[in-house]
Structure formats: C-alpha cells, structure tokens
Amino acid sequence: MSFLKDAIAIFKKRELVFIESYKESENVYTFRFEKEKDVTWKAGQHGLFTITHKKIKNGIRPISVASAPAENVIQLTLGISDSPSEFKKAMLELKQGMTVKMSGPVGSFYLKDDSPIVLIAGGIGITPFRSILKQLEAEGNGAGKQIHLLYLDSKKSFVYKDELDGIANNTSITVSYLDSREDLQQEIDKLSGMYQNNGNYYIAGPKSMVESVSTQLQSNAISKKSIKKDVFYGY
Ligand SMILES: Cc1cc2nc3c(=O)[nH]c(=O)nc-3n(C[C@H](O)[C@H](O)[C@H](O)COP(=O)(O)OP(=O)(O)OC[C@H]3O[C@@H](n4cnc5c(N)ncnc54)[C@H](O)[C@@H]3O)c2cc1C
C-alpha cells in the first residue's frame, strides 16, 4: 500500500521556488524553498530533487525534507565538501526566484506508533529527525512520550543544536550529543537494554554508520522489524 502511494507520489513533480540558503557550519548548508499549500509529506520522508537551471550529469538526488509539514517552508540541509559534486555546485548557485524540481516526498522513514522511540543520527543524518521532532513539537505530541535522540557528530558541529535544545526543553524528548562511536555504542546498549523489542529504532546517516548501528542493535537481540534505516550514500 505504501509502495503504491510512493509510486503515485514519485510521478508528482513540482517546481519549488528558492528563497534563500545559508551556512549552518563548516561544509553544511541549508536551502529553503516556498511551500505551496497542497504539498504534503510525512515528517522524515525524502524527496527526489532535480536541478533545472542548467544541464548537469546526474542532476538528481534523494534528500530528506528537514522541515516539518507544520512549518511553512521546504528546507533541505546538505553536506557540501570543499570540492562539491556538480549537483551541489548547482545548489550553491541558486538565487532567489530560481527553481528546483521535487518528486514525492516518499519513503517509509516516519514514526508509526507510540512505543518508545530511539532516533540515531550520524552527522548529516540528523535531517529527517529535525523534521520528525519539529512535527511532534508542533502537534504538542512530544509530551509524556519516551523519545530519545542520539546524535553522533565526530566534528562536534551538531547542526540544529539550538533548535533541538529548544525541543528538548518544551517536550519530554531527550537529546544526547555524542562525539565518539564508543559513547554512541554505550547509549545504544543502555536504551536497547531498557526497551528491547518494545522500542522502535530509527537510524539515519552514512552507510558505514547505519550498518554498524544496525548490527549492534541486532546483536542486542533487537529484531530487524524494529529497526528502520535511511542510508545516505556518498558520505
Ligand atoms: C533517503 C535519503 C535521504 C538523504 N538525505 C540527505 C540529506 O538530507 N542531506 C544530504 O546531504 N544528503 C542526503 N542524502 C544523500 C544524498 O542523496 C547524496 O547521495 C549525498 O549528499 C552525496 O551527494 P554528492 O552529490 O556530494 O555526491 P555523489 O556525486 O552523489 O556521490 C558520492 C559518492 O557516492 C556514491 N554513490 C552515490 N549514490 C550511490 C548509491 N545510490 N549507491 C551507492 N553509491 C552511491 C558515488 O558513486 C560516489 O562515489 C540522502 C540520501 C538518501 C538515500
């Protein structure tokens, strides 16, 4: 059913009008686009974005929508190295009023039920979780729930930290900022020991990080069906 919904959504292409971009931290940039009234998505989903202002090879990327449906904007945040791909160079060239195309949003990386939730982000993998947490806060849904965000960033940049701290202050959601894999492993052992298969575990980030966290969870007897993954290729 959700496959069918995705298949329909993917054919829905729309032009998004660029508003602004800004640097979040070293090698991380946010891009904001106008949100037309009829655009909807589930917090955590991603769109397929295409460059339209020039012809480039491989001009399409899956990117999580980092804003919440409750916000009045479509926001993307990208890791952009000092020698960016053609796609990311083109993103940095965007000027107010220019457009990109978006298909979707699609995917099953969104919260399904009320059970304890452990969100695990590696670096730029924080983007779908910003959307999820902002939406919970906007709906007044974060109160009294057992929701934990484990945020690993070895560079200690912690993009969105101020916003995440604000959400943690307004809700029962906890946020742990971690800068080593060992600390992350410890937190995962603690939470998976506490919630076991009553919890749902969401992992987003670079492939190696997502796979190693998933392996750790499974070796802690967490079943595959309690684990959801968003693998960000290219990091
Ligand atoms: C669901 C989802 C959500 C994402 N959300 C974000 C986001 O919010 N922010 C963000 O910065 N990035 C996100 N990404 C990753 C993004 O799509 C790009 O892959 C990434 O930003 C690197 O793009 P690039 O243009 O710098 O490098 P690229 O030119 O795309 O590639 C860099 C390297 O990765 C390899 N590669 C690319 N795609 C694949 C693939 N599908 N399988 C195996 N290898 C591959 C290439 O061969 C190359 O070696 C997301 C990816 C997915 C799947």
The ligand as an SDF file (V2000), in Angstrom:
LIG
                    3D

 53 58  0  0  0  0  0  0  0  0999 V2000
   16.7030    8.7320    1.7640 C   0  0  0  0  0  0  0  0  0  0  0  0
   17.9140    9.6330    1.6040 C   0  0  0  0  0  0  0  0  0  0  0  0
   17.9300   10.8770    2.1990 C   0  0  0  0  0  0  0  0  0  0  0  0
   19.0500   11.7060    2.0670 C   0  0  0  0  0  0  0  0  0  0  0  0
   19.0470   12.9260    2.6850 N   0  0  0  0  0  0  0  0  0  0  0  0
   20.1530   13.7080    2.6110 C   0  0  0  0  0  0  0  0  0  0  0  0
   20.1950   14.9680    3.2930 C   0  0  0  0  0  0  0  0  0  0  0  0
   19.2360   15.3720    3.9640 O   0  0  0  0  0  0  0  0  0  0  0  0
   21.3260   15.7020    3.2050 N   0  0  0  0  0  0  0  0  0  0  0  0
   22.4200   15.2680    2.4690 C   0  0  0  0  0  0  0  0  0  0  0  0
   23.4330   15.9850    2.4220 O   0  0  0  0  0  0  0  0  0  0  0  0
   22.4040   14.0890    1.8110 N   0  0  0  0  0  0  0  0  0  0  0  0
   21.3080   13.3040    1.8540 C   0  0  0  0  0  0  0  0  0  0  0  0
   21.2740   12.1130    1.2040 N   0  0  0  0  0  0  0  0  0  0  0  0
   22.4460   11.7210    0.3900 C   0  0  0  0  0  0  0  0  0  0  0  0
   22.3960   12.4200   -0.9820 C   0  0  0  0  0  0  0  0  0  0  0  0
   21.3900   11.8790   -1.8080 O   0  0  0  0  0  0  0  0  0  0  0  0
   23.7340   12.2830   -1.7250 C   0  0  0  0  0  0  0  0  0  0  0  0
   23.9970   10.9280   -2.0070 O   0  0  0  0  0  0  0  0  0  0  0  0
   24.8980   12.8160   -0.9340 C   0  0  0  0  0  0  0  0  0  0  0  0
   24.5890   14.1400   -0.4880 O   0  0  0  0  0  0  0  0  0  0  0  0
   26.1580   12.8390   -1.7580 C   0  0  0  0  0  0  0  0  0  0  0  0
   25.9170   13.5880   -2.9140 O   0  0  0  0  0  0  0  0  0  0  0  0
   27.0910   14.2350   -3.7520 P   0  0  0  0  0  0  0  0  0  0  0  0
   26.4440   14.9690   -4.8650 O   0  0  0  0  0  0  0  0  0  0  0  0
   28.0010   15.0050   -2.8470 O   0  0  0  0  0  0  0  0  0  0  0  0
   27.9590   13.0020   -4.1980 O   0  0  0  0  0  0  0  0  0  0  0  0
   27.6450   11.9650   -5.3420 P   0  0  0  0  0  0  0  0  0  0  0  0
   28.2100   12.5220   -6.6080 O   0  0  0  0  0  0  0  0  0  0  0  0
   26.2110   11.6100   -5.3820 O   0  0  0  0  0  0  0  0  0  0  0  0
   28.3830   10.6190   -4.9190 O   0  0  0  0  0  0  0  0  0  0  0  0
   29.4320   10.4850   -3.9760 C   0  0  0  0  0  0  0  0  0  0  0  0
   29.8220    9.0090   -3.9450 C   0  0  0  0  0  0  0  0  0  0  0  0
   28.7330    8.1580   -3.5460 O   0  0  0  0  0  0  0  0  0  0  0  0
   28.4930    7.1440   -4.4900 C   0  0  0  0  0  0  0  0  0  0  0  0
   27.0280    6.9220   -4.5910 N   0  0  0  0  0  0  0  0  0  0  0  0
   26.1070    7.8410   -4.9060 C   0  0  0  0  0  0  0  0  0  0  0  0
   24.8600    7.3000   -4.8850 N   0  0  0  0  0  0  0  0  0  0  0  0
   25.0090    5.9910   -4.5670 C   0  0  0  0  0  0  0  0  0  0  0  0
   24.1070    4.9110   -4.3950 C   0  0  0  0  0  0  0  0  0  0  0  0
   22.7790    5.0620   -4.5510 N   0  0  0  0  0  0  0  0  0  0  0  0
   24.6230    3.7030   -4.0640 N   0  0  0  0  0  0  0  0  0  0  0  0
   25.9410    3.5300   -3.8890 C   0  0  0  0  0  0  0  0  0  0  0  0
   26.8470    4.5250   -4.0340 N   0  0  0  0  0  0  0  0  0  0  0  0
   26.4040    5.7380   -4.3730 C   0  0  0  0  0  0  0  0  0  0  0  0
   29.0570    7.6830   -5.7840 C   0  0  0  0  0  0  0  0  0  0  0  0
   29.4470    6.6360   -6.6480 O   0  0  0  0  0  0  0  0  0  0  0  0
   30.2730    8.4680   -5.3040 C   0  0  0  0  0  0  0  0  0  0  0  0
   31.3970    7.6600   -5.1100 O   0  0  0  0  0  0  0  0  0  0  0  0
   20.1750   11.2740    1.2970 C   0  0  0  0  0  0  0  0  0  0  0  0
   20.1420   10.0170    0.6790 C   0  0  0  0  0  0  0  0  0  0  0  0
   19.0250    9.2030    0.8260 C   0  0  0  0  0  0  0  0  0  0  0  0
   19.0240    7.8510    0.1330 C   0  0  0  0  0  0  0  0  0  0  0  0
  1  2  1  0
  2  3  1  0
  2 52  2  0
  3  4  2  0
  4  5  1  0
  4 50  1  0
  5  6  2  0
  6  7  1  0
  6 13  1  0
  7  8  2  0
  7  9  1  0
  9 10  1  0
 10 11  2  0
 10 12  1  0
 12 13  2  0
 13 14  1  0
 14 15  1  0
 14 50  1  0
 15 16  1  0
 16 17  1  0
 16 18  1  0
 18 19  1  0
 18 20  1  0
 20 21  1  0
 20 22  1  0
 22 23  1  0
 23 24  1  0
 24 25  2  0
 24 26  1  0
 24 27  1  0
 27 28  1  0
 28 29  2  0
 28 30  1  0
 28 31  1  0
 31 32  1  0
 32 33  1  0
 33 34  1  0
 33 48  1  0
 34 35  1  0
 35 36  1  0
 35 46  1  0
 36 37  1  0
 36 45  1  0
 37 38  2  0
 38 39  1  0
 39 40  1  0
 39 45  2  0
 40 41  1  0
 40 42  2  0
 42 43  1  0
 43 44  2  0
 44 45  1  0
 46 47  1  0
 46 48  1  0
 48 49  1  0
 50 51  2  0
 51 52  1  0
 52 53  1  0
M  END
$$$$
